[in-house]
């Protein structure tokens, strides 16, 4: 199982160049990096990135994140993964393009 971070292309480019990120502006404001599970990511995209254009979906294995990853109650009472440290490029297992269409973002098949 992976957890997922949705990034705008410029955020991904900055992360890739620096090798580390503290996340998007919302993450910096909240003091942790917001992630979603495979079951949550589509709703997250629709709610927070509805008209943001093409995006990047970043897959991360939660196991190596250790105690810095906390599962906390958020939207609708569901537990969401929150990372309380910088995310390193080495933490990223895979990235996927997340193109936007008229019906929303198009997620890759088989993402879990």
C-alpha positions, 0 to 999 in steps of 0.5 A: 500500500502506498500513500499519495501526494498531489502536487502542481507541476511547479511544486514537483519541479522544485521538489525534484531539483531540491531533493526535499520538500516541506510540501505545498503552501497548505502543508507549510501553513498546517505544519505537516504534509497532507497525503491521501490513501488510494481511496481518498485521492480522487476526492482530494483532487476534486475538492482541492485541485478541481480546476488546477490543470494537470498535476503530478501524483506522487506515490510514497511507501509509508513504512520507512516514514516511521513515527513521522507519519501520523494517521489523523482524523480529517475530512468526514471523520476519515483518518488521513496520513500526515507527515511531520517531517520533510519529504525526501526524493528518496521517499518517492516510490513512483510518480504519475501524470495526473492530467485534467479533463472536462470530467476531472483528473484522470487517475492511473489505473491500478494505483493502490 
